[in-house]
Amino acid sequence: MKKIGFLILLIIIVVPAYAQQTEETLFSGQIDHGGFGGPVFKLTSISGETALLAGGRGGWILKLSPDKSLVIGGGGYGLVTDVKATNVFRNNQQLYLSLGYGGLEFEYIYRPLKLVHVGAQALIGGGGVSYRYKNNDNTFDTDSFFAFEPGVNAIVNVAKIFRISGGLSYRFISGSNLIGATDSDLSGWSGVLTLKFGKF
């Protein structure tokens, strides 16, 4: 009877200890957290014209180690300059484009404690494009599209709660069929400036 009791006690102690030693997880150790939000400006080309996109992004920061962080968040951007819909007229008036897109954003940041460090990010989402008259916000003939935008950034730690990020991204657009706003018209490189405010 004593041997059976001893064996049960041994199982109760050894099995949980072994399970703890062999447990595997995607992230190990204590993970610190943070978050940020802020405005974003993108200088780009749309339909062959220089254009400015403005919007914002924010994210949840998972500090995996002193040398790497992962950001999970989202962003949205819209066209703020006048861009002509190439060779598209209505009532003898030139039509212009209205454009907006957004989605989930993921960013990997390397050595975030350094004054200047780097990050790689990607947006996966969608948006819409439509026509409008100049100086008129009423839109028509809207078409939707899929958007994928990877990019790389250099990030400067300005203050404990403030970062400036500058980099390049490429906007892949798929599914837009408007005249003067095809996939190739809307896709292109962007120079990106981001102001980040939060807990880093």
C-alpha positions, -999 to 999 in steps of 0.1 A, spaced: 0 0 0 29 24 8 45 15 -25 13 24 -44 10 57 -25 47 65 -32 42 57 -69 11 80 -72 30 108 -54 60 103 -78 36 105 -109 20 137 -95 54 154 -92 73 140 -122 47 143 -150 39 180 -146 76 188 -143 83 169 -175 55 186 -193 68 220 -184 103 211 -197 90 198 -230 64 225 -237 71 244 -270 56 279 -278 59 303 -306 71 331 -282 90 322 -250 96 342 -219 79 373 -207 68 395 -236 64 432 -230 38 452 -249 33 487 -263 13 506 -289 13 536 -311 -7 557 -335 0 586 -358 -3 603 -392 13 590 -424 21 608 -457 30 591 -489 45 608 -520 37 587 -550 27 585 -586 -9 577 -597 -19 576 -634 15 591 -643 10 622 -620 28 630 -588 3 626 -559 1 628 -522 -17 602 -500 -24 610 -464 -38 589 -436 -29 572 -404 -18 539 -389 -16 523 -354 -5 491 -339 1 468 -310 38 463 -303 50 429 -291 85 433 -277 99 398 -284 134 407 -272 157 437 -269 166 432 -305 133 426 -322 96 438 -320 65 427 -340 38 452 -347 2 441 -355 -22 469 -365 -39 487 -393 -39 518 -415 -59 537 -440 -49 562 -467 -66 586 -491 -57 607 -521 -55 644 -512 -42 659 -544 -60 663 -578 -51 635 -602 -68 634 -636 -85 603 -649 -65 600 -681 -87 607 -711 -119 605 -692 -145 633 -696 -181 638 -688 -202 668 -699 -171 681 -716 -154 683 -682 -122 665 -672 -128 639 -645 -105 634 -615 -99 604 -593 -109 598 -557 -89 570 -541 -88 553 -507 -74 521 -493 -65 504 -461 -62 471 -442 -41 451 -418 -5 461 -413 24 440 -399 58 453 -391 90 437 -380 114 461 -362 151 452 -357 171 466 -327 143 491 -316 164 504 -287 190 519 -311 188 556 -320 184 547 -356 170 513 -365 151 496 -394 118 479 -400 100 459 -427 63 461 -430 34 451 -452 -3 461 -457 -29 436 -468 -63 450 -476 -84 468 -502 -100 500 -513 -119 518 -538 -115 543 -567 -141 566 -583 -145 596 -605 -153 632 -595 -154 666 -609 -126 690 -599 -134 709 -567 -164 686 -561 -164 658 -535 -194 640 -551 -182 607 -566 -195 582 -591 -186 550 -610 -169 535 -580 -147 503 -584 -131 483 -556 -97 466 -556 -73 444 -535 -42 462 -521 -9 447 -510 19 472 -500 53 460 -486 79 485 -475 111 491 -456 117 520 -431 145 537 -412 132 547 -377 146 574 -354 139 575 -317 132 612 -312 118 609 -277 105 582 -253 70 586 -267 78 597 -303 94 581 -333 99 593 -369 99 567 -397 109 573 -433 111 547 -461 99 533 -494 69 511 -502 54 496 -533 16 496 -538 3 465 -557 -33 471 -568 -54 443 -583 -90 444 -595 -95 480 -606 -111 483 -641 -120 520 -644 -107 538 -675 -78 559 -663 -76 540 -631 -64 505 -640 -42 483 -618 -11 497 -634 -23 533 -631 -29 529 -593 2 507 -585 35 523 -578 63 533 -555 58 557 -525 81 577 -503 66 573 -468 69 595 -438 52 583 -405 50 601 -372 45 576 -343 32 585 -309 28 560 -281 45 536 -257 75 519 -273 
